[in-house]
Structure formats: C-alpha cells, structure tokens
C-alpha cells in the first residue's frame, strides 16, 4: 500500500522526529553532535528551512522548523541524513542504515501548540531523567532560546517572541520585590494562571490611603481604635466631640 503524502504547508511550523534504527544510539561522542549540528545549520539555509528549536538525544532527534516550500522539510532531512550517516559509518567502521524509516512530522498550526512544542522539544532530556534541568543539557536549543547563550542556528518564531514579551510584561511588577527563582517559577505557569496572579499582585501593590488618627498620625484601623479608646470613655459613649462613631465602638480583633 503506497504511503500517503506529508501534510506540509509553507510558512507553517513543523515538529520533526527521527529515531535511530532499532532505537540504537545515533550519537556516541560529543564530536558526533557537533557534526550533526554543523550539517543542520548548512542545509537548513540551503533548503529553505528556519530552525526554531532542536534537541539531539542519544538515539533520536527533535526539530522545530518552518519550511519555505512544501518540499523543504523532505529535502532537508534527506540530505542531512545522508551526510551524517556517511560520516557515522566511516568513523565507526560500520555499514547500513542509521535511521528507523522515514522521519515523522506534525504540523504546528496554532500559537498554543507552538509554545507546547518548544517546551516538549527542549525538556526531552528532563523527562528522560538525563538531567535535572533543561539548561544542563548541552545538545538542545534551550539555553539559546532562554537567552543564556548565543546560538546562531536559531531564529525565534514570531509567536514565541510574542509569548516571551507577554511573559516579561507579566513578571515586571514582581522584579523589584520577588526573588529571581520565584519569578522563574511564575513564568512556567500557563498564561491564564499568570494573568490571575498578575492582577492579584497589581491590586495588592496599589497604595492604600489610611485615615488620620486623632493625634494626626497615619495608622491602621485596629491601631486607630486603640488610640481613640485611650482618649474616649467608650462606656459612656460620650466625649468632648459628642457621640463616639460606630466604627470606634466596634470590638477590636483578637
């Protein structure tokens, strides 16, 4: 039965996964990762694919790219696979295929799905138990996209730039009084939860105007009650000012 054509739309991001044959290792040394990335950088430009995120695991790879034409992804993966397999077979004195059939691809057609793909790709080593944090894994795009290191392979997707701008705007009110770790954890929340927290913080950070106490100083309501009780005989509910206001006669909290 003939295989069906891939669903590739020009200028729409695609999540690509390619696994090693029989789930065996495709990368055995740091040099192997470097060779693959060098070929990826060269061929992505030649074949008209923009690279947004990547992760090279030991036995498979993840790429998030935007093709300029309908056949750009196929050309990229075919030439990249051929180049790397030739290098790998020469170095390790082996023959035969390295990859498990055709690469898998999935169209990323919404902004929410795009951000989810960024996270899925770059957090693969964490889910696999290889590292504690995505920033500890050297063969992914995480540090480049997070701004921790320069990475000339990457071109941020416009939707990712918009999401990052919203995240910075949401965390701006916190930067003056919250630890950086708290802000980092806040940025991992969903956009809906970040909005709720931001509005709550905005309300709590507004200046609160207090009534002046009898002696002219600013004080909270319990403190003002205590000060006035010293000056007014609440048992008789009378003072030189007349009747005691209701809010003064109210019992103070325990």
SVG drawing of the C-alpha trace seen along z (x, -y; Angstrom):
<svg xmlns="http://www.w3.org/2000/svg" viewBox="-24 -69 61 72">
<polyline fill="none" stroke="black" stroke-width="0.4" points="0.0,0.0 1.6,-3.3 2.4,-5.7 0.4,-9.0 1.9,-12.4 3.1,-14.5 1.0,-17.4 3.4,-20.3 2.3,-23.9 4.8,-26.6 5.5,-29.1 3.8,-26.9 6.0,-25.4 6.6,-21.6 7.7,-19.3 10.1,-16.6 11.1,-13.5 13.7,-11.0 14.7,-7.9 17.7,-5.6 17.3,-2.1 16.2,0.4 16.4,-2.5 20.1,-2.3 22.4,-5.3 22.9,-7.8 25.5,-9.8 28.4,-8.2 30.7,-11.2 30.5,-14.9 32.0,-15.3 29.0,-13.5 26.6,-16.1 28.8,-18.9 29.0,-17.3 25.2,-16.9 24.6,-20.5 27.1,-21.8 25.4,-20.0 22.0,-21.1 23.0,-24.7 24.4,-24.5 21.5,-22.5 18.7,-24.5 19.8,-27.6 20.3,-25.9 16.9,-24.1 14.9,-27.0 14.0,-25.9 14.1,-28.2 15.1,-26.4 13.4,-27.4 14.2,-24.6 16.1,-21.3 17.1,-18.5 19.6,-15.8 19.0,-12.8 21.3,-9.7 19.0,-7.7 16.7,-10.2 16.4,-13.9 13.7,-16.6 13.5,-19.6 11.0,-22.5 11.3,-24.2 9.3,-26.4 9.7,-25.4 9.6,-28.0 8.2,-25.4 6.2,-22.2 9.2,-20.0 11.7,-21.9 11.5,-19.6 11.9,-16.4 14.9,-17.8 16.5,-18.9 16.0,-15.6 17.1,-13.5 20.4,-15.4 21.0,-15.8 20.5,-12.0 22.8,-11.1 25.6,-13.4 25.5,-12.3 25.2,-8.5 28.2,-8.7 30.2,-10.4 29.0,-8.0 29.7,-4.8 33.2,-6.0 34.1,-6.9 32.8,-3.8 33.6,-1.4 30.0,-0.2 27.6,0.1 23.9,-0.1 21.2,-2.5 21.3,-4.5 17.7,-5.8 14.5,-4.0 12.5,-4.6 11.1,-8.0 11.1,-10.8 7.8,-11.7 6.4,-15.2 3.4,-17.1 2.0,-20.4 2.1,-23.1 -0.8,-25.3 -1.6,-27.3 0.3,-29.6 -0.6,-27.5 0.6,-24.3 3.8,-26.0 4.8,-27.0 3.9,-23.5 6.3,-22.1 9.1,-24.4 8.7,-23.0 8.3,-19.4 11.4,-19.5 13.7,-21.3 12.5,-19.4 13.1,-15.9 16.3,-15.3 14.5,-16.2 11.6,-13.7 14.2,-11.0 15.9,-11.6 19.2,-12.6 19.4,-16.0 17.6,-17.8 17.1,-21.0 16.8,-21.7 19.6,-24.2 22.0,-21.5 21.7,-19.6 24.2,-21.0 22.7,-19.5 19.4,-21.3 18.3,-24.9 17.1,-25.7 19.9,-28.0 19.8,-29.8 16.1,-30.4 16.3,-31.3 18.9,-34.0 21.6,-32.3 23.9,-31.6 24.3,-32.8 23.1,-30.2 23.4,-31.2 21.4,-28.1 18.2,-29.5 15.6,-32.0 12.8,-32.7 9.3,-32.1 7.2,-35.3 4.6,-33.6 7.4,-32.7 8.7,-36.3 5.1,-37.5 4.8,-34.9 8.1,-35.9 7.1,-39.6 3.8,-38.8 5.7,-36.8 8.2,-39.7 5.2,-42.1 3.5,-39.8 6.6,-39.4 7.7,-43.1 5.7,-44.1 7.5,-41.4 11.1,-42.1 11.5,-44.8 10.5,-42.6 10.5,-38.9 13.5,-36.6 14.5,-35.6 13.7,-31.9 10.1,-32.8 9.8,-34.8 11.2,-31.9 8.6,-29.5 5.9,-32.1 7.0,-32.2 6.3,-28.4 2.6,-28.8 0.1,-28.8 -0.9,-32.2 -4.3,-32.1 -2.8,-31.5 -0.1,-34.2 -2.9,-36.7 -4.8,-35.9 -1.6,-36.2 -0.6,-39.4 -3.9,-41.0 -3.8,-40.0 -0.3,-41.4 -1.4,-44.7 -4.2,-45.1 -2.0,-44.4 0.7,-46.8 -1.7,-49.8 -1.2,-52.5 -3.7,-52.3 -4.8,-55.6 -5.3,-55.4 -7.4,-57.7 -5.5,-60.0 -5.7,-59.1 -6.7,-61.6 -3.2,-62.7 -2.6,-63.4 -0.5,-60.2 -1.4,-57.6 -2.4,-54.3 -4.3,-51.1 -7.9,-50.6 -7.1,-48.5 -4.4,-51.0 -6.7,-53.9 -9.3,-52.2 -6.8,-51.6 -5.6,-55.2 -9.1,-56.6 -10.2,-54.3 -7.4,-55.9 -8.9,-59.3 -12.6,-58.4 -14.7,-56.8 -16.5,-54.2 -18.5,-53.0 -20.5,-56.3 -20.3,-56.6 -19.7,-60.3 -16.7,-62.6 -15.9,-66.2 -16.7,-65.6 -20.1,-64.1 -21.2,-60.6 -18.5,-58.1 -18.5,-56.9 -19.8,-53.4 -16.5,-52.1 -14.8,-53.1 -17.3,-51.2 -16.7,-48.0 -14.7,-45.4 -11.1,-45.1 -10.0,-41.8 -8.2,-39.2"/>
</svg>
